[in-house]
Amino acid sequence: MIKKCKYLLPLFVLLLISACSNESPTQFTAFDPSWSPDGSKITFSSDIDGNDEIYVMNADGSNQTRITNNDAEDWYPSWSPDGSKIAFTSERDGDFEIYVMNADSPQY
């Protein structure tokens, strides 16, 4: 686990760079990182698009992809032990509940 921590700084640097325009930087946060069981991907929450959504990216910080798109806030993503699913919390129906999506074809 300690070996993987070296990627957390690039995660936040890459997210900051991708959210900045030439004129003025956009402020956002990225939080709740979770490593895939095989160590190849990271899922995390971010408000980079103006609402807390779930994202996945490669462990090297490339290929950042939003995998939820909902007016409600989505947080705390976590991989299933076999890496096939991602669970997260959301208040999209008015209550905080746990949702699960396929990691290879997210549909939330």
Buried (B, 14 or more C-beta within 10 A) or exposed (E): EEEEEEBBEEBBEBBBEEBEEEEEEEEBEBEBBBBBEEEEBBBBBBBBEEBBBBBBBBBEBEEBEBBBEBEBBBBBBBBBEEBEBBBBBBEBEEEEEEBEBEBEEBEB
